[in-house]
Amino acid sequence: MQVSYKKLWKLLIDKNMKKTDLQLATGISAGSLAKLGKNETVSMDTLIRICTALSCDVGDIIEFINENKID
C-alpha cells in the first residue's frame, strides 16, 4: 500500500502556503519535506506537527492507495 500527499499539497494551495512555509511552521526537516514530496512514509510525529500547524486531521493530508485492488 502506498501513500499519497496530494491532499496536503492542495491544502497548502488553499491556505496560500508554500512548502518552505510549512517547514517553518512545523519545524520539520528538509529531509522529511523531501520524503513528503516523493510520497514516501514519514513519522507520525511529522504528520502530527503538520496537522497541528494546519488545524486539520491526518485524513485531510494523506490518503492510502491500494495498488492490489481486486475488482
MODELLER restraints for C-alpha pairs under 7 A, 6 or more apart:
rsr = mdl.restraints
at = mdl.atoms
rsr.add(forms.Gaussian(group=physical.xy_distance, feature=features.Distance(at['CA:1:A'], at['CA:64:A']), mean=6.60, stdev=0.5))
rsr.add(forms.Gaussian(group=physical.xy_distance, feature=features.Distance(at['CA:1:A'], at['CA:65:A']), mean=5.74, stdev=0.5))
rsr.add(forms.Gaussian(group=physical.xy_distance, feature=features.Distance(at['CA:1:A'], at['CA:66:A']), mean=4.87, stdev=0.5))
rsr.add(forms.Gaussian(group=physical.xy_distance, feature=features.Distance(at['CA:1:A'], at['CA:67:A']), mean=6.26, stdev=0.5))
rsr.add(forms.Gaussian(group=physical.xy_distance, feature=features.Distance(at['CA:2:A'], at['CA:64:A']), mean=5.73, stdev=0.5))
rsr.add(forms.Gaussian(group=physical.xy_distance, feature=features.Distance(at['CA:2:A'], at['CA:65:A']), mean=5.07, stdev=0.5))
rsr.add(forms.Gaussian(group=physical.xy_distance, feature=features.Distance(at['CA:2:A'], at['CA:66:A']), mean=6.55, stdev=0.5))
rsr.add(forms.Gaussian(group=physical.xy_distance, feature=features.Distance(at['CA:3:A'], at['CA:39:A']), mean=5.90, stdev=0.5))
rsr.add(forms.Gaussian(group=physical.xy_distance, feature=features.Distance(at['CA:3:A'], at['CA:40:A']), mean=6.79, stdev=0.5))
rsr.add(forms.Gaussian(group=physical.xy_distance, feature=features.Distance(at['CA:3:A'], at['CA:41:A']), mean=6.93, stdev=0.5))
rsr.add(forms.Gaussian(group=physical.xy_distance, feature=features.Distance(at['CA:3:A'], at['CA:62:A']), mean=6.75, stdev=0.5))
rsr.add(forms.Gaussian(group=physical.xy_distance, feature=features.Distance(at['CA:3:A'], at['CA:63:A']), mean=5.75, stdev=0.5))
rsr.add(forms.Gaussian(group=physical.xy_distance, feature=features.Distance(at['CA:3:A'], at['CA:64:A']), mean=4.56, stdev=0.5))
rsr.add(forms.Gaussian(group=physical.xy_distance, feature=features.Distance(at['CA:3:A'], at['CA:65:A']), mean=5.84, stdev=0.5))
rsr.add(forms.Gaussian(group=physical.xy_distance, feature=features.Distance(at['CA:4:A'], at['CA:39:A']), mean=5.32, stdev=0.5))
rsr.add(forms.Gaussian(group=physical.xy_distance, feature=features.Distance(at['CA:4:A'], at['CA:62:A']), mean=5.74, stdev=0.5))
rsr.add(forms.Gaussian(group=physical.xy_distance, feature=features.Distance(at['CA:4:A'], at['CA:63:A']), mean=5.32, stdev=0.5))
rsr.add(forms.Gaussian(group=physical.xy_distance, feature=features.Distance(at['CA:4:A'], at['CA:64:A']), mean=6.25, stdev=0.5))
rsr.add(forms.Gaussian(group=physical.xy_distance, feature=features.Distance(at['CA:5:A'], at['CA:36:A']), mean=6.64, stdev=0.5))
rsr.add(forms.Gaussian(group=physical.xy_distance, feature=features.Distance(at['CA:5:A'], at['CA:39:A']), mean=6.16, stdev=0.5))
rsr.add(forms.Gaussian(group=physical.xy_distance, feature=features.Distance(at['CA:5:A'], at['CA:61:A']), mean=5.91, stdev=0.5))
rsr.add(forms.Gaussian(group=physical.xy_distance, feature=features.Distance(at['CA:5:A'], at['CA:62:A']), mean=4.82, stdev=0.5))
rsr.add(forms.Gaussian(group=physical.xy_distance, feature=features.Distance(at['CA:5:A'], at['CA:63:A']), mean=6.66, stdev=0.5))
rsr.add(forms.Gaussian(group=physical.xy_distance, feature=features.Distance(at['CA:7:A'], at['CA:60:A']), mean=6.24, stdev=0.5))
rsr.add(forms.Gaussian(group=physical.xy_distance, feature=features.Distance(at['CA:7:A'], at['CA:61:A']), mean=4.70, stdev=0.5))
rsr.add(forms.Gaussian(group=physical.xy_distance, feature=features.Distance(at['CA:7:A'], at['CA:62:A']), mean=6.01, stdev=0.5))
rsr.add(forms.Gaussian(group=physical.xy_distance, feature=features.Distance(at['CA:8:A'], at['CA:60:A']), mean=7.00, stdev=0.5))
rsr.add(forms.Gaussian(group=physical.xy_distance, feature=features.Distance(at['CA:8:A'], at['CA:61:A']), mean=4.11, stdev=0.5))
rsr.add(forms.Gaussian(group=physical.xy_distance, feature=features.Distance(at['CA:8:A'], at['CA:62:A']), mean=6.60, stdev=0.5))
rsr.add(forms.Gaussian(group=physical.xy_distance, feature=features.Distance(at['CA:12:A'], at['CA:18:A']), mean=6.57, stdev=0.5))
rsr.add(forms.Gaussian(group=physical.xy_distance, feature=features.Distance(at['CA:23:A'], at['CA:29:A']), mean=6.97, stdev=0.5))
rsr.add(forms.Gaussian(group=physical.xy_distance, feature=features.Distance(at['CA:25:A'], at['CA:53:A']), mean=6.29, stdev=0.5))
rsr.add(forms.Gaussian(group=physical.xy_distance, feature=features.Distance(at['CA:26:A'], at['CA:49:A']), mean=5.54, stdev=0.5))
rsr.add(forms.Gaussian(group=physical.xy_distance, feature=features.Distance(at['CA:26:A'], at['CA:50:A']), mean=5.99, stdev=0.5))
rsr.add(forms.Gaussian(group=physical.xy_distance, feature=features.Distance(at['CA:26:A'], at['CA:53:A']), mean=6.12, stdev=0.5))
rsr.add(forms.Gaussian(group=physical.xy_distance, feature=features.Distance(at['CA:28:A'], at['CA:46:A']), mean=6.57, stdev=0.5))
rsr.add(forms.Gaussian(group=physical.xy_distance, feature=features.Distance(at['CA:32:A'], at['CA:42:A']), mean=6.55, stdev=0.5))
rsr.add(forms.Gaussian(group=physical.xy_distance, feature=features.Distance(at['CA:35:A'], at['CA:41:A']), mean=6.86, stdev=0.5))
rsr.add(forms.Gaussian(group=physical.xy_distance, feature=features.Distance(at['CA:35:A'], at['CA:42:A']), mean=6.87, stdev=0.5))
rsr.add(forms.Gaussian(group=physical.xy_distance, feature=features.Distance(at['CA:47:A'], at['CA:58:A']), mean=6.81, stdev=0.5))
rsr.add(forms.Gaussian(group=physical.xy_distance, feature=features.Distance(at['CA:51:A'], at['CA:57:A']), mean=5.73, stdev=0.5))
rsr.add(forms.Gaussian(group=physical.xy_distance, feature=features.Distance(at['CA:51:A'], at['CA:58:A']), mean=6.34, stdev=0.5))
